[in-house]
Amino acid sequence: MLATFALEFGLAFYVIWRYKMNIISRLVFILLVCLGLFQLAEYMICGGLGLTGIEWARVGYMSISLLPALGIHLIMAIANKINWPLLLAAYGTAVAYMLYFLLGPGTVIAQECAPNYAVFSAHGFGALLYGFYYYGWLLVAVGLATYLARIKPKNARALRWTVIGYATFIIPTTIANIIDPRTLAAIPSIMCGFAVLLAIILVWQVLPLSRVPRIKH
C-alpha cells in the first residue's frame, strides 16, 4: 500500500514537473492524487497522523468515489467534446457518495487492523448500491472512450490507451470476483491495487498522445 502510494504520488508530481497545466494534465494529476490517497488511507487504517481508523476509511472512500467522474471528464477533455448533462450527472453522483461517506453515521468501519494487513468496508443501503454506481460509470467511461475514438481520429490513440488503462484494473478485478465471490467485499482494494497500471498508462501514454505541452528543464 505504501509503495503504491509513493509511486502514484511520485507520478502526480512528475506530471507537474514535466507537463504544462491544462485541463488534461490537471485531471490526470487529480486522478493520481485520489488513487494515492486511497492507498495511504488503507495503510493508515489502524490510525495515525491525528486521524482515527474510521476517519481514514472515510478519506479512502471519498477519494475513490470521485474517480469515475474524473475519468469521464478526462475522456471528454482528450476528445475535446464535453457532454455537460453526462458530466454533471457523473460529478453529481460522485459528490453525493462523498457526502454519504463523510457525513453518514456508520457508513464505513475499520473492519480489521492486523500487524500485516488492514481492511475497511462500507455499510448501509447506499453501500449496497455502490458497486452498481462504480461499475456503471466505469462501463460508461469505456463505452464513451470507444465511441469518441471512432469519431475523433486525431485523438483515437490516446482514447484507446485510456480504454486499455481501464481494462487493466476492471478485468482482473472481475475475474477475481468470479473465481472467489468473497473478494466482492474487497473490490475497492483490489481495483485500486490494479489501478496502478492505469496510473502508469496515463502518464507514459495518454499524456504524450494527447499532445499536452511539456516543460523544458
Secondary structure as the mmCIF struct_conf table of DSSP 4:
data_model
#
loop_
_struct_conf.conf_type_id
_struct_conf.id
_struct_conf.beg_label_comp_id
_struct_conf.beg_label_asym_id
_struct_conf.beg_label_seq_id
_struct_conf.end_label_comp_id
_struct_conf.end_label_asym_id
_struct_conf.end_label_seq_id
HELX_RH_AL_P HELX_RH_AL_P1 LEU A 2 ARG A 18
STRN STRN1 TYR A 19 TYR A 19
HELX_RH_AL_P HELX_RH_AL_P2 ILE A 23 TYR A 43
TURN_TY1_P TURN_TY1_P1 MET A 44 CYS A 46
STRN STRN2 GLY A 48 GLY A 48
TURN_TY1_P TURN_TY1_P2 LEU A 49 GLY A 50
STRN STRN3 LEU A 51 LEU A 51
HELX_RH_AL_P HELX_RH_AL_P3 GLY A 53 SER A 65
TURN_TY1_P TURN_TY1_P3 LEU A 66 LEU A 66
HELX_RH_AL_P HELX_RH_AL_P4 LEU A 67 ALA A 79
TURN_TY1_P TURN_TY1_P4 ASN A 80 ASN A 80
HELX_RH_AL_P HELX_RH_AL_P5 TRP A 84 LEU A 103
BEND BEND1 GLY A 104 GLY A 104
TURN_TY1_P TURN_TY1_P5 PRO A 105 GLY A 106
BEND BEND2 THR A 107 THR A 107
STRN STRN4 VAL A 108 CYS A 113
BEND BEND3 PRO A 115 ASN A 116
STRN STRN5 ALA A 118 ALA A 122
BEND BEND4 GLY A 124 GLY A 124
HELX_RH_AL_P HELX_RH_AL_P6 PHE A 125 LEU A 128
TURN_TY1_P TURN_TY1_P6 LEU A 129 LEU A 129
HELX_RH_AL_P HELX_RH_AL_P7 TYR A 130 ILE A 151
HELX_RH_3T_P HELX_RH_3T_P1 PRO A 153 ASN A 155
HELX_RH_AL_P HELX_RH_AL_P8 ALA A 156 ILE A 179
HELX_RH_3T_P HELX_RH_3T_P2 PRO A 181 ALA A 186
HELX_RH_AL_P HELX_RH_AL_P9 ILE A 187 ILE A 201
HELX_RH_PI_P HELX_RH_PI_P1 LEU A 202 VAL A 206
HELX_RH_AL_P HELX_RH_AL_P10 LEU A 207 LEU A 209
TURN_TY1_P TURN_TY1_P7 SER A 210 ARG A 211
HELX_LH_PP_P HELX_LH_PP_P1 VAL A 212 PRO A 213
STRN STRN6 ARG A 214 ARG A 214
HELX_LH_PP_P HELX_LH_PP_P2 ILE A 215 LYS A 216
#
